Structure formats: C-alpha cells, structure tokens
Amino acid sequence: MQLAALKHRTESEDSFVIDPTHVRVRFHSVKNDVEKVIVHYCDNYLPLTEAQTIVMDKIGEGQVEDHWGATLTAPYHRLKYSFEVIGRDGTSVVYGDRAISSDVESALMEDGSYFKVPYCHDIDMAKTPEWVRHTVWYQIFPERFVLMGINPMILRVPSLGILVIIRVARTFMVATCKGY
C-alpha cells in the first residue's frame, strides 16, 4: 500500500458539518490500492473503548485516486475520528491526526491518533439557499467568442428564463432561475 498517497484534511472539503449531529468525512487513496477504509469515531470526551466503527463507501474514482466517504453521527455535537486503512496487499494501518501507524491496536487506543471536530457549530454547516436548488449555472469563456473590451452589463431574456451577466474580467456567468 502506498502510504504517501493516503490523504485527509480536517476542516475542509474532506470533513464538514452537515447538521448539528452529523459530520461528513472523506478519504483519498491511490486508485485500486485500498480494499477497505474503516472510520473509528466517538465523542471527544468518551473513552476510546466506546468508539463506533463505520465502513466507508467508495464514492468515486479519478484517474489516479479513489475517493471514500461516510457520514458520522455526533449525538453530543462534537466528534473525534481516525481511519483504519486495509490495503489490497493485506497490510493494515491507522491514518490519524499525527501519524500513520502500522500498530493498529495501539494507535486506535491513543487519543492523539484521532482527528477532532470540537463542536458542530451552526456557522460551520453547509447551508444552501432554497433558490439555488432550482438554478443551473453555466460559465462561458469569452475568449472563445472574441468579445474583449465590452462593458459589464446584465441581459435578461424572460421568455427563455435566462439571466446573463457579462463581466469585464472576460468571464460570462449565465444562470437560469425559476421566477426571477
């Protein structure tokens, strides 16, 4: 297993609060290198002997990476978690906050091996406004159309339900909204 390619970043797109009691975590590995990823997690103030586990789902594949994801439950609005990674070659490691350890049993009982979400604050939750759910965004690159030097303007085409914003920075943003 290629240990240098194992990747997770806290407080980023790899770890985010969905609601006060759920945190979504993602993990990345080299393509077809990992058999299974298990997340060990519990409340920050509970002993590690009470940690729960969940097997991560393989949520995507890139050209060089596999992407894994799971939703963790945080009943007390805080959480700590660590990853047990099992390779296709049979090796098993713990990917934690401070290191990658091949001594799985010992690492899972060490508090320093766990990433921490101190509290699921309302401000940290991903909130999408309702109007965005019915919007389709397009980005058109004007150098393809040789439209340099035009002034910024807004163009509305109600019959098509299209709003076009032309910017000086050579970028078009096009959005379609219901009832704009």
Secondary structure, DSSP 4 states (H G I P E B T S, - for coil): --GGG-B--TTBTTEEEEETTEEEEEEEEETTTEEEEEEEEE-TTS-GGG-EEEEPEEEEE-SSEEEEEEEEE-TTS-EEEEEEEEETTS-EEEE-SS-EES-HHHHHT-GGGSEEE----GGGB----GGGGG-EEEEE-GGGTT-TTPPPEEEEETTTTEEEEE-TTS-EEEEE-TT-
